[in-house]
Each structure stands twice: as structure tokens, then as C-alpha cells.
Amino acid sequence: MRIVIGTDGFLEPETTPPLSHDVAYVRHDDVAALASALGNADALVTRRVWVNEDLLGHARRLRLVQQVGIGTDRIDLSAAGRLAIRVANTPEATSNAVAEHCFMLVLAALRGLVWQVESMRVGGWSGAEVWSGEEIGGKTVGILGFGSIGADLARRFLAFGAGVLVHTRTVPAEGRSDIAFVDLPTLMRASDIVVIAAGLNASTKGMVGRSEITAMKRDALLVNIARGAIVDEEAMLDALRNGRIRAALDAYAKEPLPVESPLRSLDNVVQTPHSAGSSRQSRERIWNQMLANLDRLADGRDLLNVVNLADMTP
């Protein structure tokens, strides 16, 4: 079986586990080389390749696009389905790391971790006498999205003593007595902390726009651990510059975040470089799930975590 891996700094010959298949490593942004390599490939392993209909048109025998991680917004799922190509991801691999990272960002923002650390490094001592830190307990947390990460976050915020609101396209049929499922305006208006944990698709792109941000409580915390395109970044910047809200960000409209981005210099922003899903354990789970699907493809068994079954041509 022939496999093409789109290299991007994470998927590299030196870091990818040994594969018992014929493997070609191609830069994720070299469209011509990818098109050529996919001509006789059975599977594409990707994290950052833009998999569109044109690229798939060169893949005469491709049967699987294996996304490393959860997000499949770079892949045209419908086009793959029409060509009988299955698209799979590794949802369980990174969810715990993302959830823990979210709490790190929230606590850092609420307790002023960044300025406390910086103060200590230059000999300062201003902590217990400055009663400005906040606790999660007693706050209302609104979560956008209720997939594996959103549900995990809800459970953890409840354990911290917060009230939880959720906005999702598909409300669980069995309901939840400990969670209120609400519309987006209600969530944005009522939450002290808003956490974006939804996948990026046509219905979520730009979901948190200027009107939603304007509706937020003064000094509320906006947390994005999903995709930057879900938020109107200019509207968020205006609210941050005016001191109306705070933010804790791991995802941005343009990545890598430009050096000149004003987000880098705002005091009311805590930020990380889209690293929420990165941990030693999550990397191991990613490799295990990726290898399991490649072996299943080679053996003719059903694949795991296929996300475009509804798009498959009968």
C-alpha cells in the first residue's frame, strides 16, 4: 500500500513512527508535488494539506484521507465522498489535551498568571496584597459546541462549581439536568466566560460576530480553542482595545499569528500558538489511531472515525 504524508513540521520522516508501507513524504503546501505523488497513492495522511476537488482529481486510486487531529475544515468532504474517498480524523487523540489547555488559559486569564510570573522574574513581589484574581466557581460558562471536547469541558467546569450553558446544533435527545441548552444570543449575553469549542464549517464560520461580541458582559472572557475563523477578529480586537472584554486565545484568523498583530501586545489577552492539542500523550494517541486506520485500510476492514459517510456516493 502506498501512503503520501504531507509534511508540516509535525508530520516529518524523523517524527512519524515507522510504517510497514511504501511512504512518500511531500511538503503540505507543494500542490504540484502532492498532485503527482497522489496519482498512485492509497492514502493521504495530513494535518495541513488543503484537500480540494482539484487535488483529489489527481488521486486515481486514493481510498483514505487520514486527518491528524480533529479539524477537517481544510478538506472538501463532499468532493471526497463523491469520489468514494473516506475522510477520517483522530478525535479522541487530542480532546483531553485541548480540555486541559483550555483550563490553563482560563485560569491564567482569571488569576493574572502572566503578569505575576513576569513580575517575579524581575524581582517583584505583588501577589496576596492585590485582590484582583478571580475564581471559576460561581461563574456562568457558555460553551459553543458540544462534541467530544465541548462535553468534556462542560463536565470539568461543573466540577469547578460553575454554571454551564451550551449552544449546539444538535441538542442531546435525553437532555441534561445540569446543563442548559440555549440559543446563541442568550449564551453570549448571560456568560461570564464564553468558550468556543465548535468545529469550523459553513454554519460556524463567523458565528461570533460583532453583534455577539457586543452582547457579551463587560469584562467577560472570550476563549477560543477551536478555529480563528469562527470569530470576527476585527470586532474582537475593537472590544479588547476598548477594555470591554478579555480574551484567552489559541486560534487565530491567520496562522501563524503575524508578528505585527496587535493581539500580541494587548494586556487583556492571554495567548498560545495553536498548541492546545499538543502533548506527549496526545501525540502517541494520534500515531496509534493513524496506524490503526492505515492497517485497517490495508486489510480491507472498516475504518475508524470516518466523518464523511453522509457524503459517500451510494
N, C-alpha and C positions, 0 to 999 in steps of 0.2 A: 504494500500500500504506500502511495506517495503522499507526503504531507508538506504543505507550504506553511512556514511560520513567519508572520510579519514582525520583524524585529523593531523594538522601540525603546531599548534601554532596560526593559524588564524581561521581555522575551528575547533572549540572546543565546548564541551557542554555548557560552560559558555558564549561563544560569539555568537553562532549561534542562530538566532531567533527561537521561539517556532514553531514546526511543528505539524500539525494535522495528523501525520502518525506514523507508527512504525519505530523508528530510532535506528540504531546501530552505535556507534562511534568506529572506528578502526584506529590504527596508520597507517599513509600513507605508511610507509616502512616495515610493518609487512606483508609480502607476504602471509604467511600461514594463518594468521587470516583473511586477506582480501578474500582469496580464499574461506575459509569456510563461511564467512558472505555473500558473493555474491551468494552462492548457492540458496538462496530463496529470493533474492532482486530484486526489480523492477527498482531501480535507484541507481546510484553511484554518489555522489557529491564529487568532488575532486579539489584540486589545485596542488598537487604534487605527486599523485599516478602515478607510471609507469603502464599504462594500455596497456598490450601487449596481444598477441593472447593466450598465455598460461593462463593468469589470466582470460581472457574472457571465456575461455573454461570451467571454473567452474561456470559461471553465466548462469544457465539454463533458467531463466525467465527474465533476465535483458532487459530493453527496452530503458534506457536512461543513458548516461554518461554525467553529467552536470559539465562542467568545470567552476570553479570560476575564472573569468578573461578572457583574450583574448587568450593567447597562448595555443595551443593544441599539442605542439610538444612532450609531454610525452604520447600521446595517439595514438595507431595504428588505424588510421581512416579506413583504408581498411579492417582490420580484424573485426572491429565493424560493418562495412557495410555488410560484408558477413554474419554476424550473425543477421542481421536486428536490430542492436542496433544503435540508433541515438546518435550522439555526438553534444552537444550544448555548446556554450560559452556565455559570457556576454560582448560583445564588447563595447556597449555604456556606460557601467558602469564605466570604468576606463579611457576612452580616454581623457577626459578633464583634469583629474589629471596628466596623463602622459605628455600631451602637456605643462601644466604649469610647471611641474617639469623640462622638457627639457629646458625651458627658464630660469629657476632658475640656472641650471648647466651652460648654455651658458654665461649668464650674470656674474655669479660668476667667470668663467674662464677668460672672456674678461676684467673684471674690477678688477681682483685681490682681490676678496672679502675675501678669506680665510686668506691671509697674513695681510690684513687690520684689520680684526677682531682680529686676534691673536696679532697684534701689539698694538691695543687699550687695550687689556686685561692686557698687561704687562707695560702699561704706555707710550707707544709710540705715536708719532704724526707725521705721514709721509703720507700725502694724496695729497692735492691740489698741493703741490710743486713737486710731482713726476708724470710727464705727461706720464704715461705708459699705462693707461687704454684704451680700445678700445670700439667702438660702433658697434652695429649690422647694423645700417643703412649704406648703400653703399657697404656692403659685398655681396658676392655671396654664397648662401647656397645651398648645394646639399643634397637632401633627398632621401634615399634609401627606397622605399616602398611607396605606395600611397593608403593605406587602410584608415580607419576612422582617425587614428592618423596622418598618413603622410599628408592627405589632410588638416586636421586641422592645422598642423604645417605650411604648405605652406601658408595658409591664414594669419596666425599670423606673419610669417616672412615678408610677403609682407606688412603688416601693419606697421612693424618696418622700412620699407624702404629698405629692402634687395632684391636682385635679386634671383630668385628661379629656380633651376634645379631639375628635378626629374628623377630617374631611376626606372622603374617598368615593370613587365612582361606584364601587360595589360594596354596599353595607352587608356584613355577615348576616345571613338569614336568622341565625339563632340569637342575634343581639348580644349586648353586654350590659350588665347592670352597673359596672364600674367605669364605663366609658360612654360619653355622649357623642353620637354621630350627628354632625351638624353641617349646614351649608357653609361655603367659604366666607361670605361676609360675616356671619356670626363668629366663626373661628378667629378671623383677623381682628374683629372688634373686641372680643372677650379675653384673648390670650395675653398673658404676661410674657410668655416665650412661644415663638412660632418656629417649629422645626419642619423643614422641607425634606421629606424622605420619599418623594414620589419619583417614578421613572420619567424620563423625558420622552414625550411623544406629541402628536399633534394637539391633543387636548390639554396637555400641561405646559406647553411652550408659552412663556409669557403669562402664566396663570397668576403670578403675584406681580401685578402691575401697579401703576401709580395710585389708582383708587384704593386698592387693597392695602398698600403701604400707608397711605394717608389715614386709613381707618384704624390703624394699629394704635394701641395705647401709647401715650407719651412714655418714653424710656423703656418700651418693650424691647425684647431681644429677638432678633431675626437670625435663625440658624439655618445654614444651607450645607447639607452633607450629601446632596444629590447631584444636580446639574445646574450650572450657572444660567443657562437659557430659560429656566423656569421663572427667573426673577428679572424684572425690568431694572437693569443695573443702574441706569441713569436716575431713575426715580428713587432707588435705594440710596444712591450717593447724595442726592439732594436732602433726603431725610436725615442721613448721617451727618452731613455738613451743618445742618440746622440744629443738630442735637436732639431731634425728636425721638430717634430710636437708636439702639445699639445693634451690632451685628457680630456673629461668630461664623466665619466662612471657611469652607474647604473646597468650594466650587465657584467658578467664575465664568463670565460670558466669553472671555478669551483666555485660553490657556496655552503655554504658561502665562501667568498674570504679568502684563507688561511692567517693566521696571519703573516706568513713569506713572503708573496707575496711582491715583490719589488714595485708593484703598490702603496702600502700603504705609501711608503717613498719618492716617486718622487715629486719634487716641481712643475712640469708642468702637474700634474694630479689633477683634482677635482673629487671626487667620493662620491657616496652614496650607501647604501646596498640594491640594487634592491627594492627600495621603491617608484619608480615613480608613480605607480598606487594607492598608499595608501593615502587616505584622509577620513575624516569622511563622506563626501558626497558620495564618490565612494563606500565606504562600504555599505552605505544604498541602493545605486542603485544595487549593487551586490546582496544583500539579496532580494530586490524586484524582480529582474529578475529571480533569482534562485527559489523563491517561486512561481512565476507566471508559470514557466515551470513545476514544480512539480504538481501544481494544474491542469494544462492542461493535464499532463500525467494521473493523476487520473481520470479526466473527459473524457478522450478519445478525446481531442481536438488537433489540430495541434500545434506542438511545435515551440518555437521561437528560432531563431539563430542557426539552425541546420547546421553544417559545413561539414557533410559527406554524403549529399544526393546523390552525384555522385557516391559514393561507395556502395550504398544500392543495395542489390541483388534484381532484379526485381521479 
